[in-house]
């Protein structure tokens, strides 16, 4: 039962990776982390990390749009 949260995060990363809005692992460090988590190569065990990855993605997206 201890790792239920980790598995849930991995499921969420897989869902993001399969969505139409996901760019690709090479788009940003955040996108790479999402991909790595989805594949089980990165274990996210705290709340701030997904926020950090999301912010990284959005900063990269905004920079490219500018």
PyMOL Python script that loads the backbone (N, CA, C, O; Angstrom):
from pymol import cmd

cmd.read_pdbstr("""\
ATOM      1  N   UNK A   1       0.806  -1.212   0.000  1.00  0.00           N
ATOM      2  CA  UNK A   1       0.000   0.000   0.000  1.00  0.00           C
ATOM      3  C   UNK A   1       0.845   1.272   0.000  1.00  0.00           C
ATOM      4  O   UNK A   1       0.373   2.334  -0.405  1.00  0.00           O
ATOM      5  N   UNK A   2       2.098   1.164   0.455  1.00  0.00           N
ATOM      6  CA  UNK A   2       2.952   2.326   0.544  1.00  0.00           C
ATOM      7  C   UNK A   2       3.194   3.000  -0.791  1.00  0.00           C
ATOM      8  O   UNK A   2       3.273   4.228  -0.843  1.00  0.00           O
ATOM      9  N   UNK A   3       3.313   2.254  -1.863  1.00  0.00           N
ATOM     10  CA  UNK A   3       3.657   2.802  -3.170  1.00  0.00           C
ATOM     11  C   UNK A   3       2.449   3.142  -4.036  1.00  0.00           C
ATOM     12  O   UNK A   3       2.609   3.411  -5.227  1.00  0.00           O
ATOM     13  N   UNK A   4       1.263   3.136  -3.476  1.00  0.00           N
ATOM     14  CA  UNK A   4       0.074   3.467  -4.269  1.00  0.00           C
ATOM     15  C   UNK A   4       0.175   4.860  -4.873  1.00  0.00           C
ATOM     16  O   UNK A   4      -0.241   5.067  -6.013  1.00  0.00           O
ATOM     17  N   UNK A   5       0.720   5.816  -4.129  1.00  0.00           N
ATOM     18  CA  UNK A   5       0.867   7.172  -4.652  1.00  0.00           C
ATOM     19  C   UNK A   5       1.837   7.228  -5.814  1.00  0.00           C
ATOM     20  O   UNK A   5       1.599   7.944  -6.787  1.00  0.00           O
ATOM     21  N   UNK A   6       2.926   6.484  -5.726  1.00  0.00           N
ATOM     22  CA  UNK A   6       3.909   6.442  -6.802  1.00  0.00           C
ATOM     23  C   UNK A   6       3.276   5.846  -8.051  1.00  0.00           C
ATOM     24  O   UNK A   6       3.472   6.372  -9.147  1.00  0.00           O
ATOM     25  N   UNK A   7       2.531   4.775  -7.913  1.00  0.00           N
ATOM     26  CA  UNK A   7       1.868   4.134  -9.052  1.00  0.00           C
ATOM     27  C   UNK A   7       0.840   5.082  -9.661  1.00  0.00           C
ATOM     28  O   UNK A   7       0.706   5.146 -10.883  1.00  0.00           O
ATOM     29  N   UNK A   8       0.122   5.807  -8.831  1.00  0.00           N
ATOM     30  CA  UNK A   8      -0.863   6.758  -9.332  1.00  0.00           C
ATOM     31  C   UNK A   8      -0.188   7.847 -10.160  1.00  0.00           C
ATOM     32  O   UNK A   8      -0.688   8.218 -11.222  1.00  0.00           O
ATOM     33  N   UNK A   9       0.936   8.357  -9.685  1.00  0.00           N
ATOM     34  CA  UNK A   9       1.671   9.373 -10.439  1.00  0.00           C
ATOM     35  C   UNK A   9       2.143   8.804 -11.765  1.00  0.00           C
ATOM     36  O   UNK A   9       2.081   9.489 -12.786  1.00  0.00           O
ATOM     37  N   UNK A  10       2.611   7.569 -11.770  1.00  0.00           N
ATOM     38  CA  UNK A  10       3.052   6.935 -13.011  1.00  0.00           C
ATOM     39  C   UNK A  10       1.882   6.814 -13.984  1.00  0.00           C
ATOM     40  O   UNK A  10       2.045   7.050 -15.181  1.00  0.00           O
ATOM     41  N   UNK A  11       0.711   6.450 -13.484  1.00  0.00           N
ATOM     42  CA  UNK A  11      -0.485   6.368 -14.326  1.00  0.00           C
ATOM     43  C   UNK A  11      -0.837   7.726 -14.921  1.00  0.00           C
ATOM     44  O   UNK A  11      -1.191   7.817 -16.096  1.00  0.00           O
ATOM     45  N   UNK A  12      -0.741   8.769 -14.123  1.00  0.00           N
ATOM     46  CA  UNK A  12      -1.042  10.123 -14.601  1.00  0.00           C
ATOM     47  C   UNK A  12      -0.042  10.517 -15.692  1.00  0.00           C
ATOM     48  O   UNK A  12      -0.430  11.086 -16.713  1.00  0.00           O
ATOM     49  N   UNK A  13       1.239  10.218 -15.479  1.00  0.00           N
ATOM     50  CA  UNK A  13       2.255  10.538 -16.489  1.00  0.00           C
ATOM     51  C   UNK A  13       1.998   9.777 -17.786  1.00  0.00           C
ATOM     52  O   UNK A  13       2.194  10.321 -18.872  1.00  0.00           O
ATOM     53  N   UNK A  14       1.563   8.533 -17.681  1.00  0.00           N
ATOM     54  CA  UNK A  14       1.227   7.763 -18.881  1.00  0.00           C
ATOM     55  C   UNK A  14       0.053   8.396 -19.611  1.00  0.00           C
ATOM     56  O   UNK A  14       0.045   8.470 -20.840  1.00  0.00           O
ATOM     57  N   UNK A  15      -0.930   8.849 -18.859  1.00  0.00           N
ATOM     58  CA  UNK A  15      -2.094   9.494 -19.475  1.00  0.00           C
ATOM     59  C   UNK A  15      -1.691  10.791 -20.169  1.00  0.00           C
ATOM     60  O   UNK A  15      -2.155  11.078 -21.272  1.00  0.00           O
ATOM     61  N   UNK A  16      -0.832  11.569 -19.529  1.00  0.00           N
ATOM     62  CA  UNK A  16      -0.345  12.811 -20.148  1.00  0.00           C
ATOM     63  C   UNK A  16       0.425  12.481 -21.428  1.00  0.00           C
ATOM     64  O   UNK A  16       0.214  13.119 -22.460  1.00  0.00           O
ATOM     65  N   UNK A  17       1.310  11.495 -21.366  1.00  0.00           N
ATOM     66  CA  UNK A  17       2.109  11.112 -22.521  1.00  0.00           C
ATOM     67  C   UNK A  17       1.281  10.634 -23.697  1.00  0.00           C
ATOM     68  O   UNK A  17       1.700  10.765 -24.847  1.00  0.00           O
ATOM     69  N   UNK A  18       0.121  10.085 -23.424  1.00  0.00           N
ATOM     70  CA  UNK A  18      -0.764   9.587 -24.478  1.00  0.00           C
ATOM     71  C   UNK A  18      -1.746  10.639 -24.974  1.00  0.00           C
ATOM     72  O   UNK A  18      -2.518  10.379 -25.896  1.00  0.00           O
ATOM     73  N   UNK A  19      -1.725  11.825 -24.372  1.00  0.00           N
ATOM     74  CA  UNK A  19      -2.691  12.856 -24.748  1.00  0.00           C
ATOM     75  C   UNK A  19      -2.250  13.616 -26.001  1.00  0.00           C
ATOM     76  O   UNK A  19      -1.081  13.582 -26.384  1.00  0.00           O
ATOM     77  N   UNK A  20      -3.181  14.282 -26.612  1.00  0.00           N
ATOM     78  CA  UNK A  20      -2.909  15.066 -27.825  1.00  0.00           C
ATOM     79  C   UNK A  20      -2.066  16.308 -27.542  1.00  0.00           C
ATOM     80  O   UNK A  20      -1.407  16.817 -28.449  1.00  0.00           O
ATOM     81  N   UNK A  21      -2.072  16.801 -26.312  1.00  0.00           N
ATOM     82  CA  UNK A  21      -1.367  18.036 -26.000  1.00  0.00           C
ATOM     83  C   UNK A  21       0.084  17.810 -25.587  1.00  0.00           C
ATOM     84  O   UNK A  21       0.867  18.758 -25.539  1.00  0.00           O
ATOM     85  N   UNK A  22       0.448  16.568 -25.288  1.00  0.00           N
ATOM     86  CA  UNK A  22       1.833  16.268 -24.901  1.00  0.00           C
ATOM     87  C   UNK A  22       2.723  16.440 -26.121  1.00  0.00           C
ATOM     88  O   UNK A  22       2.416  15.934 -27.200  1.00  0.00           O
ATOM     89  N   UNK A  23       3.821  17.151 -25.946  1.00  0.00           N
ATOM     90  CA  UNK A  23       4.731  17.405 -27.063  1.00  0.00           C
ATOM     91  C   UNK A  23       5.560  16.148 -27.347  1.00  0.00           C
ATOM     92  O   UNK A  23       5.161  15.313 -28.159  1.00  0.00           O
ATOM     93  N   UNK A  24       6.688  16.013 -26.694  1.00  0.00           N
ATOM     94  CA  UNK A  24       7.553  14.840 -26.803  1.00  0.00           C
ATOM     95  C   UNK A  24       8.630  14.954 -25.741  1.00  0.00           C
ATOM     96  O   UNK A  24       8.819  16.033 -25.178  1.00  0.00           O
ATOM     97  N   UNK A  25       9.341  13.876 -25.451  1.00  0.00           N
ATOM     98  CA  UNK A  25      10.340  13.925 -24.383  1.00  0.00           C
ATOM     99  C   UNK A  25      11.467  14.931 -24.615  1.00  0.00           C
ATOM    100  O   UNK A  25      12.116  15.359 -23.661  1.00  0.00           O
ATOM    101  N   UNK A  26      11.705  15.307 -25.851  1.00  0.00           N
ATOM    102  CA  UNK A  26      12.785  16.240 -26.148  1.00  0.00           C
ATOM    103  C   UNK A  26      12.353  17.700 -26.109  1.00  0.00           C
ATOM    104  O   UNK A  26      13.178  18.593 -26.305  1.00  0.00           O
ATOM    105  N   UNK A  27      11.071  17.953 -25.856  1.00  0.00           N
ATOM    106  CA  UNK A  27      10.562  19.327 -25.860  1.00  0.00           C
ATOM    107  C   UNK A  27      11.128  20.140 -24.696  1.00  0.00           C
ATOM    108  O   UNK A  27      11.531  21.289 -24.880  1.00  0.00           O
ATOM    109  N   UNK A  28      11.157  19.559 -23.519  1.00  0.00           N
ATOM    110  CA  UNK A  28      11.672  20.259 -22.331  1.00  0.00           C
ATOM    111  C   UNK A  28      12.091  19.233 -21.290  1.00  0.00           C
ATOM    112  O   UNK A  28      11.791  18.045 -21.408  1.00  0.00           O
ATOM    113  N   UNK A  29      12.784  19.711 -20.276  1.00  0.00           N
ATOM    114  CA  UNK A  29      13.175  18.820 -19.178  1.00  0.00           C
ATOM    115  C   UNK A  29      11.939  18.284 -18.467  1.00  0.00           C
ATOM    116  O   UNK A  29      11.934  17.141 -18.009  1.00  0.00           O
ATOM    117  N   UNK A  30      10.896  19.096 -18.371  1.00  0.00           N
ATOM    118  CA  UNK A  30       9.647  18.646 -17.757  1.00  0.00           C
ATOM    119  C   UNK A  30       8.995  17.531 -18.550  1.00  0.00           C
ATOM    120  O   UNK A  30       8.505  16.559 -17.975  1.00  0.00           O
ATOM    121  N   UNK A  31       8.986  17.666 -19.868  1.00  0.00           N
ATOM    122  CA  UNK A  31       8.405  16.627 -20.726  1.00  0.00           C
ATOM    123  C   UNK A  31       9.227  15.335 -20.653  1.00  0.00           C
ATOM    124  O   UNK A  31       8.673  14.237 -20.692  1.00  0.00           O
ATOM    125  N   UNK A  32      10.541  15.476 -20.547  1.00  0.00           N
ATOM    126  CA  UNK A  32      11.413  14.302 -20.399  1.00  0.00           C
ATOM    127  C   UNK A  32      11.079  13.586 -19.087  1.00  0.00           C
ATOM    128  O   UNK A  32      11.001  12.358 -19.051  1.00  0.00           O
ATOM    129  N   UNK A  33      10.884  14.352 -18.018  1.00  0.00           N
ATOM    130  CA  UNK A  33      10.565  13.758 -16.720  1.00  0.00           C
ATOM    131  C   UNK A  33       9.218  13.039 -16.764  1.00  0.00           C
ATOM    132  O   UNK A  33       9.075  11.961 -16.188  1.00  0.00           O
ATOM    133  N   UNK A  34       8.230  13.626 -17.443  1.00  0.00           N
ATOM    134  CA  UNK A  34       6.923  12.982 -17.584  1.00  0.00           C
ATOM    135  C   UNK A  34       7.085  11.649 -18.305  1.00  0.00           C
ATOM    136  O   UNK A  34       6.518  10.638 -17.888  1.00  0.00           O
ATOM    137  N   UNK A  35       7.853  11.650 -19.376  1.00  0.00           N
ATOM    138  CA  UNK A  35       8.094  10.428 -20.128  1.00  0.00           C
ATOM    139  C   UNK A  35       8.822   9.388 -19.276  1.00  0.00           C
ATOM    140  O   UNK A  35       8.442   8.218 -19.251  1.00  0.00           O
ATOM    141  N   UNK A  36       9.869   9.825 -18.581  1.00  0.00           N
ATOM    142  CA  UNK A  36      10.627   8.905 -17.741  1.00  0.00           C
ATOM    143  C   UNK A  36       9.760   8.312 -16.637  1.00  0.00           C
ATOM    144  O   UNK A  36       9.873   7.127 -16.324  1.00  0.00           O
ATOM    145  N   UNK A  37       8.907   9.123 -16.054  1.00  0.00           N
ATOM    146  CA  UNK A  37       7.996   8.635 -15.024  1.00  0.00           C
ATOM    147  C   UNK A  37       7.013   7.629 -15.617  1.00  0.00           C
ATOM    148  O   UNK A  37       6.764   6.579 -15.026  1.00  0.00           O
ATOM    149  N   UNK A  38       6.461   7.946 -16.770  1.00  0.00           N
ATOM    150  CA  UNK A  38       5.495   7.056 -17.419  1.00  0.00           C
ATOM    151  C   UNK A  38       6.106   5.696 -17.725  1.00  0.00           C
ATOM    152  O   UNK A  38       5.427   4.671 -17.654  1.00  0.00           O
ATOM    153  N   UNK A  39       7.393   5.694 -18.065  1.00  0.00           N
ATOM    154  CA  UNK A  39       8.078   4.443 -18.389  1.00  0.00           C
ATOM    155  C   UNK A  39       8.611   3.726 -17.155  1.00  0.00           C
ATOM    156  O   UNK A  39       9.155   2.626 -17.261  1.00  0.00           O
ATOM    157  N   UNK A  40       8.457   4.342 -15.988  1.00  0.00           N
ATOM    158  CA  UNK A  40       8.928   3.732 -14.753  1.00  0.00           C
ATOM    159  C   UNK A  40      10.406   3.956 -14.478  1.00  0.00           C
ATOM    160  O   UNK A  40      10.980   3.304 -13.606  1.00  0.00           O
ATOM    161  N   UNK A  41      11.028   4.874 -15.215  1.00  0.00           N
ATOM    162  CA  UNK A  41      12.449   5.161 -15.031  1.00  0.00           C
ATOM    163  C   UNK A  41      12.714   6.304 -14.058  1.00  0.00           C
ATOM    164  O   UNK A  41      13.864   6.569 -13.709  1.00  0.00           O
ATOM    165  N   UNK A  42      11.660   6.977 -13.622  1.00  0.00           N
ATOM    166  CA  UNK A  42      11.770   8.075 -12.666  1.00  0.00           C
ATOM    167  C   UNK A  42      10.636   7.927 -11.674  1.00  0.00           C
ATOM    168  O   UNK A  42       9.469   7.863 -12.061  1.00  0.00           O
ATOM    169  N   UNK A  43      10.972   7.874 -10.409  1.00  0.00           N
ATOM    170  CA  UNK A  43       9.946   7.741  -9.371  1.00  0.00           C
ATOM    171  C   UNK A  43       9.746   9.093  -8.715  1.00  0.00           C
ATOM    172  O   UNK A  43      10.669   9.644  -8.115  1.00  0.00           O
ATOM    173  N   UNK A  44       8.552   9.621  -8.828  1.00  0.00           N
ATOM    174  CA  UNK A  44       8.211  10.906  -8.226  1.00  0.00           C
ATOM    175  C   UNK A  44       7.540  10.612  -6.889  1.00  0.00           C
ATOM    176  O   UNK A  44       6.471  10.005  -6.836  1.00  0.00           O
ATOM    177  N   UNK A  45       8.185  11.051  -5.814  1.00  0.00           N
ATOM    178  CA  UNK A  45       7.692  10.708  -4.481  1.00  0.00           C
ATOM    179  C   UNK A  45       7.296  11.921  -3.650  1.00  0.00           C
ATOM    180  O   UNK A  45       6.978  11.780  -2.470  1.00  0.00           O
ATOM    181  N   UNK A  46       7.310  13.115  -4.249  1.00  0.00           N
ATOM    182  CA  UNK A  46       6.887  14.282  -3.483  1.00  0.00           C
ATOM    183  C   UNK A  46       6.032  15.205  -4.344  1.00  0.00           C
ATOM    184  O   UNK A  46       6.062  15.137  -5.572  1.00  0.00           O
ATOM    185  N   UNK A  47       5.293  16.042  -3.698  1.00  0.00           N
ATOM    186  CA  UNK A  47       4.331  16.917  -4.370  1.00  0.00           C
ATOM    187  C   UNK A  47       4.971  18.007  -5.232  1.00  0.00           C
ATOM    188  O   UNK A  47       4.450  18.293  -6.310  1.00  0.00           O
ATOM    189  N   UNK A  48       6.068  18.625  -4.811  1.00  0.00           N
ATOM    190  CA  UNK A  48       6.633  19.722  -5.604  1.00  0.00           C
ATOM    191  C   UNK A  48       7.184  19.315  -6.979  1.00  0.00           C
ATOM    192  O   UNK A  48       7.187  20.136  -7.896  1.00  0.00           O
ATOM    193  N   UNK A  49       7.641  18.091  -7.141  1.00  0.00           N
ATOM    194  CA  UNK A  49       8.266  17.691  -8.410  1.00  0.00           C
ATOM    195  C   UNK A  49       7.323  17.806  -9.607  1.00  0.00           C
ATOM    196  O   UNK A  49       7.720  18.387 -10.617  1.00  0.00           O
ATOM    197  N   UNK A  50       6.085  17.279  -9.547  1.00  0.00           N
ATOM    198  CA  UNK A  50       5.199  17.446 -10.710  1.00  0.00           C
ATOM    199  C   UNK A  50       4.932  18.913 -11.039  1.00  0.00           C
ATOM    200  O   UNK A  50       4.787  19.276 -12.207  1.00  0.00           O
ATOM    201  N   UNK A  51       4.866  19.745 -10.016  1.00  0.00           N
ATOM    202  CA  UNK A  51       4.664  21.182 -10.237  1.00  0.00           C
ATOM    203  C   UNK A  51       5.878  21.758 -10.962  1.00  0.00           C
ATOM    204  O   UNK A  51       5.732  22.533 -11.907  1.00  0.00           O
ATOM    205  N   UNK A  52       7.069  21.381 -10.522  1.00  0.00           N
ATOM    206  CA  UNK A  52       8.309  21.824 -11.165  1.00  0.00           C
ATOM    207  C   UNK A  52       8.345  21.411 -12.633  1.00  0.00           C
ATOM    208  O   UNK A  52       8.719  22.210 -13.491  1.00  0.00           O
ATOM    209  N   UNK A  53       7.962  20.177 -12.927  1.00  0.00           N
ATOM    210  CA  UNK A  53       7.969  19.689 -14.301  1.00  0.00           C
ATOM    211  C   UNK A  53       6.961  20.449 -15.160  1.00  0.00           C
ATOM    212  O   UNK A  53       7.249  20.783 -16.309  1.00  0.00           O
ATOM    213  N   UNK A  54       5.785  20.722 -14.607  1.00  0.00           N
ATOM    214  CA  UNK A  54       4.766  21.476 -15.336  1.00  0.00           C
ATOM    215  C   UNK A  54       5.212  22.904 -15.625  1.00  0.00           C
ATOM    216  O   UNK A  54       5.006  23.417 -16.725  1.00  0.00           O
ATOM    217  N   UNK A  55       5.814  23.530 -14.643  1.00  0.00           N
ATOM    218  CA  UNK A  55       6.309  24.897 -14.837  1.00  0.00           C
ATOM    219  C   UNK A  55       7.397  24.914 -15.902  1.00  0.00           C
ATOM    220  O   UNK A  55       7.415  25.794 -16.763  1.00  0.00           O
ATOM    221  N   UNK A  56       8.299  23.948 -15.844  1.00  0.00           N
ATOM    222  CA  UNK A  56       9.361  23.865 -16.846  1.00  0.00           C
ATOM    223  C   UNK A  56       8.775  23.758 -18.246  1.00  0.00           C
ATOM    224  O   UNK A  56       9.229  24.447 -19.160  1.00  0.00           O
ATOM    225  N   UNK A  57       7.777  22.906 -18.425  1.00  0.00           N
ATOM    226  CA  UNK A  57       7.126  22.746 -19.728  1.00  0.00           C
ATOM    227  C   UNK A  57       6.524  24.065 -20.194  1.00  0.00           C
ATOM    228  O   UNK A  57       6.712  24.463 -21.343  1.00  0.00           O
ATOM    229  N   UNK A  58       5.801  24.746 -19.304  1.00  0.00           N
ATOM    230  CA  UNK A  58       5.117  25.972 -19.715  1.00  0.00           C
ATOM    231  C   UNK A  58       6.084  27.116 -19.996  1.00  0.00           C
ATOM    232  O   UNK A  58       5.826  27.934 -20.878  1.00  0.00           O
ATOM    233  N   UNK A  59       7.176  27.186 -19.274  1.00  0.00           N
ATOM    234  CA  UNK A  59       8.188  28.213 -19.565  1.00  0.00           C
ATOM    235  C   UNK A  59       8.789  27.946 -20.953  1.00  0.00           C
ATOM    236  O   UNK A  59       8.954  28.873 -21.745  1.00  0.00           O
ATOM    237  N   UNK A  60       9.107  26.710 -21.238  1.00  0.00           N
ATOM    238  CA  UNK A  60       9.673  26.355 -22.549  1.00  0.00           C
ATOM    239  C   UNK A  60       8.670  26.655 -23.665  1.00  0.00           C
ATOM    240  O   UNK A  60       9.042  27.190 -24.710  1.00  0.00           O
ATOM    241  N   UNK A  61       7.422  26.317 -23.447  1.00  0.00           N
ATOM    242  CA  UNK A  61       6.383  26.570 -24.442  1.00  0.00           C
ATOM    243  C   UNK A  61       6.237  28.061 -24.705  1.00  0.00           C
ATOM    244  O   UNK A  61       6.163  28.488 -25.857  1.00  0.00           O
ATOM    245  N   UNK A  62       6.197  28.845 -23.648  1.00  0.00           N
ATOM    246  CA  UNK A  62       6.060  30.302 -23.781  1.00  0.00           C
ATOM    247  C   UNK A  62       7.274  30.900 -24.492  1.00  0.00           C
ATOM    248  O   UNK A  62       7.126  31.765 -25.356  1.00  0.00           O
ATOM    249  N   UNK A  63       8.463  30.446 -24.133  1.00  0.00           N
ATOM    250  CA  UNK A  63       9.680  30.950 -24.769  1.00  0.00           C
ATOM    251  C   UNK A  63       9.678  30.668 -26.263  1.00  0.00           C
ATOM    252  O   UNK A  63      10.076  31.517 -27.061  1.00  0.00           O
ATOM    253  N   UNK A  64       9.236  29.493 -26.637  1.00  0.00           N
ATOM    254  CA  UNK A  64       9.200  29.140 -28.068  1.00  0.00           C
ATOM    255  C   UNK A  64       8.144  29.944 -28.811  1.00  0.00           C
ATOM    256  O   UNK A  64       8.319  30.252 -29.990  1.00  0.00           O
ATOM    257  N   UNK A  65       7.052  30.288 -28.139  1.00  0.00           N
ATOM    258  CA  UNK A  65       6.002  31.077 -28.783  1.00  0.00           C
ATOM    259  C   UNK A  65       6.450  32.524 -28.991  1.00  0.00           C
ATOM    260  O   UNK A  65       6.020  33.185 -29.936  1.00  0.00           O
ATOM    261  N   UNK A  66       7.299  32.996 -28.117  1.00  0.00           N
ATOM    262  CA  UNK A  66       7.794  34.376 -28.236  1.00  0.00           C
ATOM    263  C   UNK A  66       8.815  34.463 -29.343  1.00  0.00           C
ATOM    264  O   UNK A  66       9.352  35.540 -29.605  1.00  0.00           O
TER     265      UNK A  66
END
""", "prot")
cmd.dss("prot")
cmd.show_as("cartoon", "prot")
cmd.util.cbc("prot")
cmd.orient("prot")
